[in-house]
Amino acid sequence: MTSDPIPRTLAPPRAIVTPCVKVCAVDGLTGVCLGCRRTLPEIAGWSRLSDEERAAIMAALPQRPDPMASLMAGQV
């Protein structure tokens, strides 16, 4: 058994900031998650997006309509 002259260590996984609030229910009409307001493509691709792309989506979320508001008002 030979020893490796260069010790190899894996970098710890980098935490990815997410708007997920663990209320995962997608509105069938809009395709938007009722919890985080992301679209299905945004959710599916989240881990592959760059930090800049995720930041842009995060910045846009507060301006998106709140799907829970219309649900609670009985308008859905």
Secondary structure, 3 states (H helix, E strand, C coil): CCCCCCCCCCCCCCCCCCCCCCCCCECCCCCEECCCCCEHHHHHHHHHCCHHHHHHHHHHHHHCCCHHHHHHCCCC
